[in-house]
Amino acid sequence: WNLVNDYIKKEGSIIVATISCKDEIDNQEIVSLAKMVDPSGLRTLGVLTKPDMIEQNTHEPWLKIMKGEAHKLSLGYYVIKNPNKKRLMENITFEEAREEEIAFFENETPWRDNYEINERIGVKKLQSKLSDLLIKAIMNDLPIINKEIQEKLSKVREELENIPEPLGENSKMELYSMIKKFSEKIKDEVACSSESTEFFSYIVNEFKEFKRKLCSTRTIFHACKKNSKETVKFDMMEELVNDQEQATHITEAQVTDQINNARGKLLPGIIPHSVVTKLIRNDQNKWKSASQRCLDQVHGITTDLLKRTVDENFSRFPVLHVETMIHAKKLLDNCKKETTKYIEFMYEQERDNYPFTLDESTMLIRKAKCLLKLNETVEHEGKEPKDSLEVMASVMAYLKVSLSRYADNVSMVINRTLVEKFANIIEENLVEIFISNGDNCDVSELLLEDKTIHRRREELRIEENNMKEMIDSLVRFGIK
């Protein structure tokens, strides 16, 4: 009954309630079930069966039902007579059963005498009524069906548009076009063209973090205040970074000790430049690891761009997808190796050579500012404390110049030699491997399409054709 109830409670269904004349109508469960889901009787059609089982002189209640005078239903009632068990065992045919049914209703009272219900007697009359109801229901539902088909067709076509068309016969030209499109996407991201700014913003953030790391390795000097044992901190990068964990802290007294230890045969008042150089190199010794970290991070960001772009352009061709990723990653790694050599050269140039800059004005101005601030703050009785301030001012001024120069140069080299070079040579590299070097590369194998994509495209095309045929059929019914 649960299954029956699931069907008959649907508003669009017609309930055909078969009612045996052997028992009173109110006692039959189907009647109660129909009233429960269709209390107004708008979509229930009653079918009386076994009229031959009605006892003599008890036909009146059933005739009233047939005439619509009792237990009213909008679709009315029909009465039919099917073969009994004996005739069924004799393999009676459908036509024979209908002939016997007609003979029964034409010869038996009160059925033969009630002409007003003739159109509701017999299986064939019931068939005709049910056919009419079915056609009417279908015609009422056709606009809804048409709308559903149109909506599904739109979704199918939308999905089809997102699945690339099968490749043409010229496989090498198709492959070249895909490589071209792939490399142009890489170039657009690297060049930060149009709306492709996200990738470069990641790169710039890494360069900023690189400079911050360099600044965090700075030397912070401490000197005594005038007329006090309290020390004052002199931090040349304080406006750029607050991190002091990797910073080197040196007091004025320690600088003075280094000057005295390095003076040797120098005359009093002459500052040994080796002290300045040593303090500068102590800072620069920490730059290499920061440079390598920056290179690793930018290489990782570029690798992510590569993976994402390979997926977007070659995912439908599994072999090509794998081969492209292998060769492109190898090319990117080679660019990283080349970039590493340039960075090592710049690091050695900064660290191993004598401190150098052509920007004399900036150097002198910064040193003068540092020295003025130091002199205003610390006590300096005699030459040696003043020498220490000269050293501290020189170190702070030069490190600020050289650190900014190194940060810019390393960032530009990473961008130029790793990122931009990779973007500029990837197309030529892949064309050489996959197309020009035809003897070692089977283009047809590279362009074997993913079976799932191929199968889905064919399924969608079949669905599209089927729905177009359905719509054409509905048009013939006058549904547009």
ChimeraX attribute file (.defattr): number of C-alpha atoms within 10 A of each C-alpha:
attribute: neighborCount
match mode: 1-to-1
recipient: residues
	/A:1	8
	/A:2	6
	/A:3	7
	/A:4	10
	/A:5	13
	/A:6	9
	/A:7	14
	/A:8	20
	/A:9	16
	/A:10	12
	/A:11	10
	/A:12	12
	/A:13	13
	/A:14	20
	/A:15	21
	/A:16	17
	/A:17	18
	/A:18	18
	/A:19	22
	/A:20	17
	/A:21	19
	/A:22	14
	/A:23	11
	/A:24	11
	/A:25	18
	/A:26	11
	/A:27	10
	/A:28	14
	/A:29	12
	/A:30	18
	/A:31	17
	/A:32	14
	/A:33	17
	/A:34	22
	/A:35	13
	/A:36	14
	/A:37	17
	/A:38	18
	/A:39	13
	/A:40	13
	/A:41	19
	/A:42	14
	/A:43	21
	/A:44	25
	/A:45	22
	/A:46	24
	/A:47	21
	/A:48	21
	/A:49	17
	/A:50	16
	/A:51	19
	/A:52	16
	/A:53	11
	/A:54	14
	/A:55	10
	/A:56	8
	/A:57	8
	/A:58	9
	/A:59	15
	/A:60	10
	/A:61	12
	/A:62	19
	/A:63	16
	/A:64	13
	/A:65	19
	/A:66	24
	/A:67	16
	/A:68	15
	/A:69	12
	/A:70	12
	/A:71	15
	/A:72	19
	/A:73	19
	/A:74	13
	/A:75	18
	/A:76	19
	/A:77	25
	/A:78	24
	/A:79	27
	/A:80	22
	/A:81	20
	/A:82	18
	/A:83	17
	/A:84	11
	/A:85	9
	/A:86	9
	/A:87	12
	/A:88	12
	/A:89	9
	/A:90	8
	/A:91	10
	/A:92	12
	/A:93	12
	/A:94	11
	/A:95	9
	/A:96	12
	/A:97	18
	/A:98	18
	/A:99	11
	/A:100	15
	/A:101	18
	/A:102	16
	/A:103	12
	/A:104	17
	/A:105	21
	/A:106	14
	/A:107	11
	/A:108	11
	/A:109	13
	/A:110	14
	/A:111	18
	/A:112	14
	/A:113	13
	/A:114	11
	/A:115	10
	/A:116	9
	/A:117	16
	/A:118	16
	/A:119	13
	/A:120	20
	/A:121	21
	/A:122	19
	/A:123	19
	/A:124	13
	/A:125	16
	/A:126	19
	/A:127	11
	/A:128	11
	/A:129	17
	/A:130	15
	/A:131	12
	/A:132	12
	/A:133	15
	/A:134	14
	/A:135	12
	/A:136	12
	/A:137	14
	/A:138	13
	/A:139	16
	/A:140	12
	/A:141	12
	/A:142	17
	/A:143	15
	/A:144	12
	/A:145	17
	/A:146	18
	/A:147	13
	/A:148	12
	/A:149	18
	/A:150	16
	/A:151	11
	/A:152	15
	/A:153	20
	/A:154	13
	/A:155	14
	/A:156	18
	/A:157	15
	/A:158	11
	/A:159	13
	/A:160	18
	/A:161	11
	/A:162	9
	/A:163	14
	/A:164	11
	/A:165	10
	/A:166	9
	/A:167	13
	/A:168	9
	/A:169	8
	/A:170	8
	/A:171	15
	/A:172	18
	/A:173	13
	/A:174	15
	/A:175	20
	/A:176	16
	/A:177	12
	/A:178	14
	/A:179	22
	/A:180	16
	/A:181	14
	/A:182	19
	/A:183	24
	/A:184	16
	/A:185	19
	/A:186	25
	/A:187	22
	/A:188	16
	/A:189	20
	/A:190	24
	/A:191	16
	/A:192	15
	/A:193	11
	/A:194	8
	/A:195	8
	/A:196	16
	/A:197	14
	/A:198	11
	/A:199	18
	/A:200	19
	/A:201	12
	/A:202	15
	/A:203	22
	/A:204	14
	/A:205	12
	/A:206	19
	/A:207	24
	/A:208	16
	/A:209	15
	/A:210	24
	/A:211	24
	/A:212	18
	/A:213	22
	/A:214	25
	/A:215	27
	/A:216	22
	/A:217	22
	/A:218	28
	/A:219	25
	/A:220	19
	/A:221	23
	/A:222	22
	/A:223	25
	/A:224	19
	/A:225	17
	/A:226	14
	/A:227	9
	/A:228	9
	/A:229	11
	/A:230	11
	/A:231	16
	/A:232	15
	/A:233	14
	/A:234	21
	/A:235	18
	/A:236	21
	/A:237	19
	/A:238	14
	/A:239	7
	/A:240	11
	/A:241	15
	/A:242	12
	/A:243	15
	/A:244	16
	/A:245	8
	/A:246	14
	/A:247	17
	/A:248	14
	/A:249	15
	/A:250	17
	/A:251	18
	/A:252	21
	/A:253	15
	/A:254	15
	/A:255	24
	/A:256	19
	/A:257	13
	/A:258	18
	/A:259	22
	/A:260	15
	/A:261	11
	/A:262	15
	/A:263	18
	/A:264	9
	/A:265	6
	/A:266	10
	/A:267	9
	/A:268	9
	/A:269	11
	/A:270	11
	/A:271	19
	/A:272	19
	/A:273	13
	/A:274	14
	/A:275	22
	/A:276	23
	/A:277	17
	/A:278	13
	/A:279	19
	/A:280	22
	/A:281	20
	/A:282	15
	/A:283	21
	/A:284	22
	/A:285	14
	/A:286	17
	/A:287	24
	/A:288	17
	/A:289	12
	/A:290	18
	/A:291	24
	/A:292	16
	/A:293	15
	/A:294	23
	/A:295	25
	/A:296	14
	/A:297	16
	/A:298	24
	/A:299	21
	/A:300	12
	/A:301	17
	/A:302	25
	/A:303	18
	/A:304	13
	/A:305	17
	/A:306	22
	/A:307	15
	/A:308	11
	/A:309	17
	/A:310	22
	/A:311	16
	/A:312	12
	/A:313	17
	/A:314	20
	/A:315	16
	/A:316	20
	/A:317	18
	/A:318	18
	/A:319	16
	/A:320	23
	/A:321	19
	/A:322	15
	/A:323	15
	/A:324	21
	/A:325	18
	/A:326	11
	/A:327	15
	/A:328	21
	/A:329	17
	/A:330	12
	/A:331	19
	/A:332	22
	/A:333	16
	/A:334	14
	/A:335	20
	/A:336	21
	/A:337	13
	/A:338	14
	/A:339	21
	/A:340	21
	/A:341	11
	/A:342	17
	/A:343	21
	/A:344	15
	/A:345	12
	/A:346	17
	/A:347	19
	/A:348	14
	/A:349	14
	/A:350	21
	/A:351	19
	/A:352	11
	/A:353	11
	/A:354	11
	/A:355	16
	/A:356	12
	/A:357	12
	/A:358	7
	/A:359	9
	/A:360	10
	/A:361	9
	/A:362	15
	/A:363	19
	/A:364	15
	/A:365	12
	/A:366	20
	/A:367	21
	/A:368	16
	/A:369	13
	/A:370	21
	/A:371	21
	/A:372	13
	/A:373	14
	/A:374	24
	/A:375	17
	/A:376	11
	/A:377	16
	/A:378	23
	/A:379	17
	/A:380	18
	/A:381	8
	/A:382	8
	/A:383	11
	/A:384	19
	/A:385	18
	/A:386	20
	/A:387	20
	/A:388	26
	/A:389	24
	/A:390	19
	/A:391	24
	/A:392	28
	/A:393	25
	/A:394	22
	/A:395	25
	/A:396	26
	/A:397	22
	/A:398	20
	/A:399	23
	/A:400	17
	/A:401	16
	/A:402	18
	/A:403	19
	/A:404	13
	/A:405	14
	/A:406	21
	/A:407	21
	/A:408	15
	/A:409	15
	/A:410	25
	/A:411	23
	/A:412	14
	/A:413	18
	/A:414	26
	/A:415	22
	/A:416	15
	/A:417	17
	/A:418	25
	/A:419	27
	/A:420	17
	/A:421	17
	/A:422	26
	/A:423	22
	/A:424	15
	/A:425	15
	/A:426	22
	/A:427	20
	/A:428	13
	/A:429	15
	/A:430	21
	/A:431	16
	/A:432	12
	/A:433	15
	/A:434	22
	/A:435	18
	/A:436	14
	/A:437	12
	/A:438	12
	/A:439	9
	/A:440	10
	/A:441	13
	/A:442	12
	/A:443	17
	/A:444	12
	/A:445	12
	/A:446	19
	/A:447	20
	/A:448	15
	/A:449	19
	/A:450	13
	/A:451	12
	/A:452	9
	/A:453	15
	/A:454	16
	/A:455	10
	/A:456	14
	/A:457	21
	/A:458	12
	/A:459	13
	/A:460	17
	/A:461	14
	/A:462	12
	/A:463	16
	/A:464	20
	/A:465	12
	/A:466	14
	/A:467	18
	/A:468	15
	/A:469	12
	/A:470	15
	/A:471	20
	/A:472	14
	/A:473	12
	/A:474	17
	/A:475	12
	/A:476	9
	/A:477	11
	/A:478	11
	/A:479	14
	/A:480	12
